[in-house]
Amino acid sequence: MDPIRFVSTLTGLLIILSALYWAARILMVKGTDPPYLARLVFRTCRNVLHVVGEWMRNPEKRRQLWSLYVPLSLLSILEA
C-alpha cells in the first residue's frame, strides 16, 4: 500500500472517531463539559439557525429548519 494513502486513511479515521467521541460526549454523557471547539460549533450553528428562523413566518417551515440543528452541527464538527 502507498504510504501517503495509508497516512491519509489513518488521518481520516482519527477525524471520524474524534467527531463521534465529541458527539457522544455532548449529546449522551451528562455532567461533563464538552470540548471547547465542539461547544463553539454547536453555538454557532444554533445562532445561525436562530437568525434564519427569525425571517421565516411559517412555524412549520421553522420547525423543519430546526430539525437540521443536530445533523448540521455534527457535520460542522467534522469540518472544524
Buried (B, 14 or more C-beta within 10 A) or exposed (E): EEEEEEEEEEEEEEBEEBBEEBBEBBEEEEEEEBBEEBEBBBEEBBEEBEEEBEEEEEEEEBEEBBEEBBEBBBEBBBEE
